[in-house]
């Protein structure tokens, strides 16, 4: 359908932003592809998301231009896709872009045959020829002419690129172990990963690699797990240096809480200001785990402030969580978040119990010259100084935030993405246990109930929705994270309803996403109108769908003693053995899944002993399964209440009747005797 003709059917705020463009944007659907086939027109596919700064720039420069739009409409069927709604399509066409150019990004601009086979792909195009890059209009005219006059060449290019993308989308099926090689063990894979991270680690500012610098929480979690498992102090240093530098830097919102998506520099000073729900979820989990390992109160503060920001600023009227906040406000990137000495002075004027202007500028690194554009400054703290605030410093923070909220605020993407909501729910539940915070437990249980609205009336889970309007059907990452969240809630509360829900999700995942020849597809068997079904295995800014789902299925299989499920998970994970051996940093989350399959750490507390439950939850033990309360499970048989039972690989310690004994056993079993 053409978007502007049916705005009521659109479930993406990003697509709604484009309905008034002179470009005749269509949705991605079998009907649109059939129209392109009937008219014998190629496709112009534009992929982005609501919080993408350069997506807005290209839209303003080219998609809102009448002349450029006319060129598009005359020769192409233009299609707009929200990558957050359709990560399956984004992955296919991003692979085409990376194949052609060696890199990718958003906005993603793809030219394809009517059946969806790409023949040209790139990212941003300027409105005029600039810096050796052709203008958008020039590219449109050139490719339209090529499709008409050199059709055979274009078809050959489309076939070749589709073949390359197909190999990329299913490359895990092409991996092969050396003949006779044994399966890679957890310790081998984890050691390889840590070695690779050590070679890329920035010892001054933390993080792994240079600018632009992304947080990569999965790397941090792997470092924490490695430290705890083998006592490696350098692994702990890599994790804590990175966490502390991010928390001090401008990538962290020191006034409202929460993290921007990435830093444009190596020191985490200037962020790309968009805030994504998914990033908050993964970083909350990393900071909470680091607190459990070190008992550093700064980590607990950052985790709880980030949770508070999400529950305040992304919470929708029905209680679910929106996808993101824009990088821009009133058309200017970061204008809602930066300060000058003058705006600091205005914010603090007439207030008691706050720092004076010079003190506040020094505290937050605000100067006359600034560290951002036009003499403005992104707030940050000096590396190495405490982030725990005095009463004066806290009052100053509140005063600056109040002044900031008087400005034009960035737009919010109100789309409810099941994957990201479930991701945050899983992190919230884990953090609630680590911190022993009853209010966070309540918030987690409440959010779980709200996510039931992401199921359509016919019983099918939805990838996304806008209000009550249903979006596309759920994909593997959605159900994988939902399964993870249900298991976290089961471990947190001991309530059977969460385990029952997990079992139901397991059946749906295996029926709809498993490949009879092995592994998991990203899209359901019911998905229509896609070029190919991919297998998502490589981790990027987010964990791969295969890794998340394998981890959750491994945990469920161990909890329920389901040998067939564990065999399936083992086959899925070990298909990546060549990556574990040579490119472990491309699959850190799959290595975590391997940990749950192999480590065999179980803690069962069959009664309701608050001290034992709290001690277990607060002590970070990688790859541990916890069962609280008595259930109809093999793990709970012949286990008397009043004790905690700590086991590894079916070998158990003596039952622990007090918190001190339990803590000692947990430190022994995790391989490290070092206490924070």
C-alpha positions as CSV (number, residue, x, y, z in Angstrom):
1,X,0.0,0.0,0.0
2,X,1.0,3.6,-0.4
3,X,1.7,5.0,3.1
4,X,0.0,8.3,2.7
5,X,-3.3,6.6,1.7
6,X,-3.5,4.5,4.8
7,X,-1.9,6.3,7.8
8,X,-4.3,4.5,10.2
9,X,-2.6,1.2,9.3
10,X,1.0,2.4,10.0
11,X,2.5,1.1,13.2
12,X,5.9,2.9,13.0
13,X,6.4,6.5,14.0
14,X,9.4,6.5,11.6
15,X,7.1,5.7,8.7
16,X,4.6,8.2,9.9
17,X,7.3,10.9,9.7
18,X,7.4,10.3,5.9
19,X,3.8,10.1,4.8
20,X,3.8,13.7,3.7
21,X,7.0,13.4,1.6
22,X,6.5,13.9,-2.1
23,X,8.1,10.5,-2.6
24,X,5.3,7.9,-3.0
25,X,6.5,5.7,-0.2
26,X,5.0,2.2,0.0
27,X,5.1,-0.4,2.7
28,X,7.0,-3.6,2.4
29,X,4.3,-6.2,1.6
30,X,3.4,-8.9,-1.0
31,X,1.0,-6.4,-2.6
32,X,3.8,-3.8,-3.1
33,X,6.1,-6.3,-4.6
34,X,3.3,-7.5,-6.9
35,X,2.7,-3.9,-8.0
36,X,6.4,-3.6,-8.9
37,X,6.3,-6.8,-10.9
38,X,3.2,-5.7,-12.7
39,X,4.7,-2.3,-13.6
40,X,8.1,-3.8,-14.3
41,X,9.7,-1.2,-12.1
42,X,12.7,-1.7,-9.8
43,X,12.5,-0.9,-6.1
44,X,14.1,2.0,-4.2
45,X,14.2,0.7,-0.6
46,X,15.1,3.2,2.2
47,X,15.7,1.8,5.6
48,X,16.1,3.8,8.8
49,X,14.6,4.4,12.3
50,X,13.1,7.3,14.2
51,X,16.1,8.3,16.3
52,X,18.5,8.3,13.4
53,X,20.0,11.7,12.9
54,X,21.3,11.2,9.3
55,X,18.1,9.6,8.3
56,X,16.4,12.9,9.2
57,X,19.1,14.8,7.3
58,X,18.6,12.8,4.1
59,X,14.9,13.0,4.4
60,X,15.0,16.8,4.6
61,X,17.6,17.2,1.8
62,X,16.2,14.7,-0.7
63,X,12.9,13.0,0.2
64,X,11.2,16.3,0.8
65,X,12.6,17.8,-2.5
66,X,9.9,17.8,-5.2
67,X,12.3,17.4,-8.1
68,X,14.2,14.5,-6.5
69,X,10.9,12.8,-5.5
70,X,9.6,13.1,-9.1
71,X,12.7,11.3,-10.4
72,X,12.1,8.5,-7.9
73,X,8.3,8.2,-8.5
74,X,8.7,8.0,-12.3
75,X,11.2,5.1,-12.3
76,X,10.9,3.2,-9.1
77,X,8.5,1.8,-6.6
78,X,9.8,3.4,-3.4
79,X,9.5,1.5,-0.1
80,X,10.1,2.8,3.4
81,X,11.1,0.3,6.1
82,X,11.6,0.8,9.8
83,X,14.6,-1.3,10.7
84,X,13.3,-1.8,14.2
85,X,10.1,-3.3,12.9
86,X,11.8,-5.4,10.3
87,X,15.3,-6.3,11.4
88,X,15.1,-9.4,9.1
89,X,14.9,-7.1,6.0
90,X,17.4,-4.7,7.4
91,X,19.9,-7.6,7.9
92,X,19.5,-8.8,4.3
93,X,20.0,-5.4,2.7
94,X,22.7,-4.3,5.1
95,X,24.6,-7.5,4.0
96,X,24.2,-6.3,0.4
97,X,25.6,-2.8,1.4
98,X,28.5,-4.3,3.2
99,X,29.3,-6.7,0.4
100,X,29.4,-3.8,-2.1
101,X,31.1,-1.2,0.1
102,X,32.8,-3.0,2.9
103,X,30.8,-1.0,5.4
104,X,27.2,-0.1,6.2
105,X,25.0,2.1,8.3
106,X,21.8,4.1,8.3
107,X,20.1,5.6,6.4
108,X,20.4,2.5,4.2
109,X,19.6,3.1,0.5
110,X,19.0,0.0,-1.7
111,X,18.0,-0.4,-5.3
112,X,16.5,-3.8,-6.1
113,X,14.7,-5.8,-8.8
114,X,10.9,-6.0,-8.4
115,X,11.3,-9.4,-6.6
116,X,13.6,-7.8,-4.0
117,X,17.0,-8.9,-5.3
118,X,19.4,-5.9,-4.6
119,X,21.6,-4.6,-7.4
120,X,23.0,-1.5,-5.7
121,X,23.3,-0.5,-2.1
122,X,24.8,2.4,-0.1
123,X,24.0,4.6,2.9
124,X,23.6,8.4,2.9
125,X,23.6,10.4,-0.4
126,X,23.9,14.2,-0.3
127,X,21.5,16.4,-2.2
128,X,24.3,17.7,-4.5
129,X,27.6,16.1,-5.7
130,X,29.9,16.6,-2.7
131,X,33.4,15.4,-1.8
132,X,33.5,12.8,-4.5
133,X,30.1,11.4,-3.6
134,X,27.3,11.6,-6.2
135,X,24.1,13.3,-5.3
136,X,20.9,11.3,-4.6
137,X,19.3,12.5,-7.7
138,X,22.3,11.6,-9.9
139,X,22.3,8.1,-8.5
140,X,18.5,7.7,-9.1
141,X,18.8,8.8,-12.7
142,X,21.9,6.7,-13.4
143,X,20.4,3.5,-11.9
144,X,17.0,4.1,-13.6
145,X,18.7,4.4,-16.9
146,X,20.8,1.3,-16.3
147,X,17.7,-0.7,-15.4
148,X,16.0,0.3,-18.6
149,X,18.9,0.3,-21.1
150,X,21.3,-2.3,-19.6
151,X,18.8,-4.6,-18.1
152,X,20.7,-7.9,-18.6
153,X,23.7,-6.4,-16.8
154,X,21.6,-5.2,-13.9
155,X,19.9,-8.7,-13.6
156,X,23.3,-10.3,-13.6
157,X,24.4,-7.9,-10.8
158,X,21.2,-8.7,-8.9
159,X,21.8,-12.4,-9.2
160,X,25.4,-12.2,-8.1
161,X,24.7,-9.9,-5.1
162,X,21.7,-12.0,-4.0
163,X,23.9,-15.1,-4.1
164,X,26.5,-13.3,-2.0
165,X,23.9,-12.1,0.5
166,X,22.4,-15.6,0.7
167,X,25.8,-17.0,1.6
168,X,26.2,-14.3,4.2
169,X,22.7,-14.8,5.6
170,X,23.3,-18.6,6.1
171,X,27.1,-18.6,6.5
172,X,26.9,-20.5,9.8
173,X,25.8,-23.5,7.7
174,X,29.0,-23.3,5.8
175,X,31.2,-23.4,8.9
176,X,33.0,-26.7,9.4
177,X,35.3,-28.0,12.0
178,X,38.5,-29.8,11.2
179,X,37.9,-33.5,10.6
180,X,38.1,-35.3,13.9
181,X,38.2,-32.1,16.0
182,X,36.4,-32.3,19.4
183,X,33.9,-29.7,20.4
184,X,35.3,-26.4,21.7
185,X,35.0,-26.1,25.5
186,X,33.7,-23.1,27.4
187,X,37.1,-22.3,28.8
188,X,38.8,-22.5,25.4
189,X,36.2,-20.2,23.8
190,X,36.3,-17.7,26.8
191,X,40.1,-17.6,26.8
192,X,40.2,-16.9,23.1
193,X,37.6,-14.1,23.5
194,X,39.4,-12.4,26.3
195,X,42.7,-12.6,24.4
196,X,41.1,-10.9,21.4
197,X,39.5,-8.2,23.7
198,X,42.8,-7.6,25.4
199,X,44.5,-6.8,22.0
200,X,41.7,-4.2,21.3
201,X,41.3,-2.8,24.8
202,X,41.8,1.0,25.4
203,X,43.7,1.0,28.7
204,X,43.1,4.8,29.2
205,X,39.4,5.3,28.3
206,X,38.2,1.7,28.3
207,X,36.2,0.1,25.6
208,X,37.4,-2.0,22.7
209,X,38.7,-0.1,19.7
210,X,38.8,3.5,18.7
211,X,36.2,6.1,17.6
212,X,33.4,5.9,17.1
213,X,33.1,3.9,20.2
214,X,30.2,1.7,21.1
215,X,29.6,0.3,24.7
216,X,29.4,-3.4,23.7
217,X,28.0,-4.7,27.1
218,X,28.5,-8.3,26.0
219,X,32.2,-7.8,26.0
220,X,32.0,-6.3,29.5
221,X,29.9,-9.3,30.7
222,X,32.4,-11.7,29.3
223,X,35.3,-10.0,31.1
224,X,33.4,-10.2,34.4
225,X,32.6,-13.9,33.8
226,X,36.2,-14.6,33.0
227,X,37.5,-12.8,36.0
228,X,35.1,-14.6,38.3
229,X,35.7,-18.0,36.7
230,X,39.5,-18.0,36.7
231,X,40.5,-15.0,38.9
232,X,42.0,-13.0,36.1
233,X,42.5,-9.5,37.3
234,X,43.1,-8.0,33.8
235,X,39.7,-9.2,32.8
236,X,38.2,-7.3,35.8
237,X,40.3,-4.2,34.9
238,X,39.0,-4.2,31.3
239,X,35.4,-4.4,32.6
240,X,35.7,-1.8,35.4
241,X,37.8,0.7,33.4
242,X,35.2,0.6,30.6
243,X,32.2,1.0,32.9
244,X,33.8,3.8,34.9
245,X,34.9,5.7,31.8
246,X,31.4,5.4,30.2
247,X,29.7,6.5,33.5
248,X,32.0,9.5,33.7
249,X,31.8,10.4,30.1
250,X,29.2,12.4,28.1
251,X,27.7,9.2,26.7
252,X,26.0,8.9,30.1
253,X,23.3,11.4,30.9
254,X,24.4,12.8,34.3
255,X,21.2,14.7,34.9
256,X,18.4,12.3,33.8
257,X,20.2,8.9,33.7
258,X,20.6,6.6,30.8
259,X,23.1,6.2,28.0
260,X,23.3,7.6,24.4
261,X,23.9,5.0,21.7
262,X,27.6,5.6,21.2
263,X,30.4,8.1,21.4
264,X,31.8,9.9,18.4
265,X,35.2,10.1,20.1
266,X,37.5,7.6,21.9
267,X,37.0,9.2,25.3
268,X,33.2,8.8,25.6
269,X,32.9,12.6,25.7
270,X,30.6,13.6,22.8
271,X,27.7,11.2,22.3
272,X,25.4,10.6,19.4
273,X,22.5,11.7,21.5
274,X,19.8,9.2,20.6
275,X,18.8,6.9,23.5
276,X,17.6,3.4,22.7
277,X,15.7,1.1,25.0
278,X,17.9,-1.8,24.0
279,X,21.1,-0.1,25.0
280,X,19.7,0.7,28.5
281,X,18.7,-2.9,29.0
282,X,22.1,-4.3,28.2
283,X,24.0,-1.7,30.1
284,X,21.8,-1.9,33.2
285,X,22.7,-5.6,33.3
286,X,26.4,-5.0,33.0
287,X,26.5,-2.4,35.7
288,X,24.4,-4.6,38.0
289,X,26.7,-7.6,37.5
290,X,29.8,-5.4,38.1
291,X,28.2,-4.2,41.3
292,X,27.6,-7.9,42.3
293,X,31.3,-8.6,41.7
294,X,32.9,-5.5,43.2
295,X,30.2,-3.9,45.5
296,X,31.2,-0.5,44.0
297,X,28.2,1.7,44.8
298,X,28.7,3.8,41.7
299,X,27.7,0.8,39.5
300,X,24.5,0.4,41.5
301,X,23.7,4.1,41.2
302,X,24.2,4.1,37.4
303,X,22.0,1.0,37.1
304,X,19.2,2.4,39.2
305,X,19.3,5.8,37.6
306,X,19.2,4.3,34.1
307,X,16.2,2.1,35.1
308,X,14.5,5.2,36.6
309,X,15.0,7.1,33.3
310,X,13.5,4.3,31.2
311,X,10.5,3.9,33.5
312,X,10.0,7.7,33.5
313,X,10.8,8.8,30.0
314,X,10.1,5.8,27.8
315,X,7.0,4.6,29.7
316,X,3.8,4.8,27.6
317,X,0.3,5.3,28.7
318,X,-0.4,1.5,28.8
319,X,2.7,0.9,30.8
320,X,4.8,-0.6,28.0
321,X,8.1,1.0,27.0
322,X,8.7,3.0,23.8
323,X,11.7,2.3,21.6
324,X,13.9,5.5,21.7
325,X,14.4,9.2,22.1
326,X,15.6,11.2,19.1
327,X,19.1,12.6,18.9
328,X,17.6,15.9,17.7
329,X,15.4,18.5,19.4
330,X,13.8,21.3,17.4
331,X,16.0,20.1,14.5
332,X,19.3,20.6,16.3
333,X,21.3,17.6,17.5
334,X,21.9,17.6,21.2
335,X,20.3,21.0,21.9
336,X,18.2,19.6,24.7
337,X,21.3,18.3,26.6
338,X,24.2,20.7,26.3
339,X,25.1,23.7,28.5
340,X,27.2,26.8,28.5
341,X,28.5,28.7,31.6
342,X,25.6,31.2,31.0
343,X,22.9,28.5,31.0
344,X,24.5,26.9,34.1
345,X,24.3,30.3,35.8
346,X,20.6,30.8,34.8
347,X,19.7,27.3,36.1
348,X,21.3,27.9,39.5
349,X,20.2,31.5,40.0
350,X,18.3,32.1,43.2
351,X,18.5,28.5,44.4
352,X,19.8,27.5,47.9
353,X,22.0,24.6,48.7
354,X,23.5,24.3,45.2
355,X,27.0,24.7,43.8
356,X,27.8,28.2,42.4
357,X,28.3,28.6,38.7
358,X,32.1,28.1,38.6
359,X,31.9,25.1,40.9
360,X,29.1,23.5,38.8
361,X,31.0,24.2,35.5
362,X,34.1,22.6,37.0
363,X,32.1,19.6,38.3
364,X,30.5,18.9,34.9
365,X,33.4,20.0,32.6
366,X,31.6,23.1,31.1
367,X,33.8,25.7,29.7
368,X,33.6,28.9,27.6
369,X,35.0,27.2,24.6
370,X,32.9,24.0,25.0
371,X,33.5,20.5,24.0
372,X,30.7,20.3,21.5
373,X,29.3,22.5,18.7
374,X,29.0,26.4,18.9
375,X,30.7,26.7,22.3
376,X,28.3,24.3,24.1
377,X,29.4,21.5,26.4
378,X,28.3,18.0,26.9
379,X,28.2,17.3,30.7
380,X,30.8,14.8,31.9
381,X,32.8,14.1,35.1
382,X,36.6,13.9,35.3
383,X,37.7,10.3,35.0
384,X,38.6,8.8,38.3
385,X,36.5,11.2,40.4
386,X,33.5,9.8,42.4
387,X,30.1,9.9,40.8
388,X,28.4,9.6,44.1
389,X,27.0,13.0,44.8
390,X,27.0,15.2,48.0
391,X,23.7,16.9,48.9
392,X,24.9,20.1,47.2
393,X,25.9,18.2,44.1
394,X,22.6,16.4,44.0
395,X,20.6,19.6,44.4
396,X,22.7,21.1,41.5
397,X,21.9,18.1,39.3
398,X,18.2,18.6,39.9
399,X,18.4,22.3,39.2
400,X,20.2,21.7,35.9
401,X,17.7,19.0,34.9
402,X,14.8,21.3,35.7
403,X,16.3,24.0,33.4
404,X,16.9,21.4,30.7
405,X,13.3,20.2,30.7
406,X,12.1,23.7,29.9
407,X,13.7,23.4,26.4
408,X,12.2,21.7,23.4
409,X,12.5,18.0,24.0
410,X,13.5,15.3,21.5
411,X,10.8,13.2,19.9
412,X,10.0,9.8,21.3
413,X,9.4,6.7,19.2
414,X,6.3,5.2,20.9
415,X,6.5,1.9,19.0
416,X,6.5,-1.0,21.4
417,X,9.2,-3.5,20.3
418,X,8.6,-6.9,22.0
419,X,12.3,-7.8,21.9
420,X,13.5,-4.6,23.5
421,X,10.8,-4.6,26.2
422,X,11.6,-8.2,27.0
423,X,15.3,-7.4,27.0
424,X,14.7,-4.6,29.6
425,X,12.5,-6.9,31.6
426,X,15.1,-9.5,31.8
427,X,17.7,-6.9,32.9
428,X,15.3,-5.4,35.4
429,X,14.5,-8.8,37.0
430,X,18.2,-9.7,37.3
431,X,19.1,-6.3,38.8
432,X,16.2,-6.5,41.2
433,X,17.7,-9.7,42.6
434,X,21.2,-8.4,42.7
435,X,20.3,-5.2,44.5
436,X,17.6,-6.9,46.7
437,X,15.2,-4.1,45.6
438,X,11.5,-5.0,46.2
439,X,10.3,-2.1,44.1
440,X,12.2,-3.3,41.1
441,X,10.7,-6.7,41.6
442,X,7.2,-5.1,41.5
443,X,8.1,-3.1,38.4
444,X,9.4,-6.3,36.6
445,X,6.3,-8.3,37.4
446,X,4.1,-5.4,36.3
447,X,5.9,-5.0,33.0
448,X,5.6,-8.7,32.2
449,X,1.8,-8.5,32.5
450,X,1.8,-5.5,30.2
451,X,3.7,-7.4,27.5
452,X,0.8,-9.7,27.0
453,X,-0.7,-6.9,24.9
454,X,2.0,-7.8,22.3
455,X,0.0,-10.9,21.5
456,X,-2.5,-10.6,18.7
457,X,-6.1,-11.8,19.3
458,X,-5.4,-15.0,17.3
459,X,-2.6,-15.9,19.7
460,X,0.4,-14.9,17.7
461,X,3.1,-12.7,19.3
462,X,3.8,-9.4,17.5
463,X,7.2,-8.0,16.8
464,X,5.9,-4.5,17.5
465,X,2.8,-2.4,17.9
466,X,1.8,1.2,18.1
467,X,-0.9,1.6,20.7
468,X,-3.3,-1.3,20.0
469,X,-2.5,-1.3,16.3
470,X,-0.6,-4.6,15.5
471,X,2.7,-4.5,13.6
472,X,4.7,-7.4,12.0
473,X,4.7,-10.9,13.6
474,X,7.4,-11.7,16.1
475,X,10.8,-12.9,15.1
476,X,13.3,-15.2,16.8
477,X,14.9,-12.3,18.8
478,X,11.5,-11.3,20.2
479,X,10.7,-14.8,21.5
480,X,14.2,-15.5,22.6
481,X,14.3,-12.5,24.8
482,X,10.8,-13.1,26.1
483,X,11.9,-16.6,27.1
484,X,14.9,-15.1,28.8
485,X,12.7,-12.7,30.7
486,X,10.3,-15.4,31.8
487,X,13.2,-17.5,33.2
488,X,14.6,-14.5,35.0
489,X,11.2,-13.9,36.6
490,X,10.9,-17.6,37.5
491,X,14.3,-17.5,39.2
492,X,13.5,-14.2,40.9
493,X,10.0,-15.0,42.2
494,X,9.8,-18.8,42.2
495,X,6.3,-18.6,40.6
496,X,5.4,-21.6,38.4
497,X,3.4,-19.4,36.0
498,X,6.7,-18.0,34.6
499,X,8.1,-21.4,34.0
500,X,4.8,-22.5,32.3
501,X,5.1,-19.5,30.0
502,X,8.7,-20.4,29.2
503,X,7.7,-23.9,28.2
504,X,5.0,-22.5,25.9
505,X,7.5,-20.2,24.3
506,X,10.0,-23.1,23.9
507,X,7.4,-25.0,21.9
508,X,6.6,-22.0,19.7
509,X,10.2,-21.3,19.0
510,X,11.0,-24.9,18.0
511,X,7.9,-25.2,15.8
512,X,8.3,-21.9,14.0
513,X,12.0,-21.1,13.8
514,X,14.0,-24.4,14.0
515,X,15.7,-25.7,10.8
516,X,15.3,-29.5,10.3
517,X,18.9,-29.5,9.1
518,X,20.1,-27.7,12.3
519,X,20.1,-24.3,13.9
520,X,17.5,-21.5,14.1
521,X,16.1,-19.2,11.5
522,X,15.6,-15.5,12.3
523,X,12.1,-15.4,10.8
524,X,9.1,-17.6,11.4
525,X,8.1,-20.3,8.9
526,X,4.9,-18.2,8.4
527,X,6.8,-15.1,7.3
528,X,6.0,-14.1,3.7
529,X,7.5,-11.8,1.1
530,X,11.2,-12.0,2.1
531,X,14.1,-12.8,-0.2
532,X,15.5,-15.5,2.1
533,X,15.3,-16.8,5.7
534,X,18.6,-15.9,7.4
535,X,20.3,-17.3,10.5
536,X,21.5,-14.5,12.8
537,X,24.6,-15.7,14.7
538,X,27.1,-12.8,14.8
539,X,26.7,-10.3,17.7
540,X,26.8,-6.6,17.0
541,X,25.5,-3.7,19.1
542,X,22.9,-6.3,20.2
543,X,23.3,-10.0,20.8
544,X,22.3,-12.2,17.9
545,X,18.9,-13.8,18.0
546,X,20.5,-17.3,17.8
547,X,22.7,-16.5,20.9
548,X,19.9,-15.1,23.0
549,X,17.5,-18.0,22.2
550,X,20.2,-20.6,22.6
551,X,21.1,-19.2,26.0
552,X,17.5,-19.2,27.2
553,X,16.8,-22.7,25.8
554,X,19.9,-24.1,27.5
555,X,18.8,-22.6,30.8
556,X,15.3,-24.0,30.4
557,X,16.6,-27.4,29.3
558,X,18.7,-27.6,32.4
559,X,15.9,-26.5,34.7
560,X,13.4,-29.0,33.3
561,X,16.0,-31.8,32.7
562,X,15.0,-31.9,29.0
563,X,17.8,-33.9,27.3
564,X,16.3,-33.5,23.8
565,X,16.3,-29.8,24.2
566,X,19.8,-29.7,25.5
567,X,21.0,-31.8,22.5
568,X,19.3,-29.4,20.1
569,X,20.9,-26.4,21.8
570,X,24.3,-28.1,21.8
571,X,24.1,-28.7,18.1
572,X,23.1,-25.1,17.4
573,X,25.9,-23.6,19.6
574,X,28.7,-25.9,18.4
575,X,28.0,-25.1,14.7
576,X,29.9,-22.0,15.6
577,X,33.0,-23.8,16.9
578,X,35.3,-22.4,14.1
579,X,34.3,-18.9,15.3
580,X,35.0,-19.8,18.9
581,X,38.5,-20.9,17.9
582,X,39.4,-18.0,15.5
583,X,36.9,-15.1,15.9
584,X,35.5,-15.4,19.4
585,X,34.8,-11.6,19.6
586,X,32.2,-12.0,16.9
587,X,30.1,-14.3,19.1
588,X,30.5,-13.3,22.8
589,X,26.8,-14.0,23.6
590,X,26.9,-17.5,22.0
591,X,29.9,-18.2,24.3
592,X,27.7,-17.2,27.2
593,X,25.1,-19.6,25.9
594,X,27.8,-22.3,25.8
595,X,28.4,-21.5,29.5
596,X,24.9,-22.3,30.5
597,X,25.1,-25.5,28.4
598,X,28.4,-26.6,29.9
599,X,29.0,-25.2,33.4
600,X,26.2,-27.0,35.1
601,X,26.0,-24.7,38.1
602,X,22.7,-25.1,40.0
603,X,21.4,-23.5,43.2
604,X,18.1,-24.9,44.6
605,X,16.4,-23.2,47.6
606,X,13.2,-25.3,48.0
607,X,11.8,-23.2,50.9
608,X,11.2,-19.5,51.4
609,X,14.3,-18.5,53.2
610,X,14.8,-14.8,52.5
611,X,18.4,-14.6,53.6
612,X,19.4,-17.6,51.5
613,X,17.5,-16.3,48.5
614,X,19.0,-12.8,48.8
615,X,22.5,-14.1,49.2
616,X,22.3,-16.2,46.2
617,X,20.8,-13.4,44.0
618,X,23.4,-10.9,45.1
619,X,26.4,-13.1,44.4
620,X,27.5,-13.1,40.8
621,X,28.1,-16.6,39.6
622,X,28.4,-16.9,35.8
623,X,26.1,-19.5,34.1
624,X,24.2,-20.3,37.3
625,X,20.7,-21.7,37.3
626,X,18.6,-20.8,40.4
627,X,15.3,-22.5,41.5
628,X,13.5,-20.9,44.4
629,X,10.6,-22.7,46.0
630,X,9.4,-26.3,45.6
631,X,8.3,-27.3,42.1
632,X,7.6,-30.5,40.2
633,X,11.1,-30.6,38.8
634,X,13.9,-33.2,39.0
635,X,16.1,-30.5,40.6
636,X,13.7,-30.2,43.5
637,X,13.2,-33.8,44.4
638,X,14.4,-35.0,47.8
639,X,15.4,-31.4,48.7
640,X,14.2,-30.3,52.2
641,X,13.2,-26.7,52.9
642,X,15.4,-24.6,55.1
643,X,18.5,-25.2,53.1
644,X,20.3,-24.1,49.9
645,X,21.7,-26.8,47.6
646,X,24.7,-25.8,45.5
647,X,25.8,-28.2,42.8
648,X,28.0,-28.3,39.8
649,X,27.9,-31.0,37.1
650,X,25.6,-33.0,39.4
651,X,28.1,-32.9,42.3
652,X,26.7,-31.1,45.3
653,X,28.0,-29.4,48.4
654,X,26.6,-30.1,51.8
655,X,23.2,-28.3,52.2
656,X,23.8,-24.7,53.4
657,X,21.5,-23.5,56.2
658,X,22.8,-20.0,56.6
659,X,23.8,-17.1,54.4
660,X,27.5,-17.2,55.3
661,X,27.9,-20.9,54.4
662,X,26.0,-20.4,51.1
663,X,28.2,-17.4,50.2
664,X,31.3,-19.4,50.9
665,X,30.1,-22.3,48.7
666,X,29.2,-19.9,45.8
667,X,32.6,-18.3,45.9
668,X,34.2,-21.8,45.8
669,X,32.1,-23.0,43.0
670,X,32.6,-20.0,40.8
671,X,36.3,-20.5,40.8
672,X,37.3,-17.3,42.7
673,X,37.9,-16.9,46.4
674,X,38.3,-13.2,46.0
675,X,35.6,-11.2,47.8
676,X,34.7,-7.6,47.0
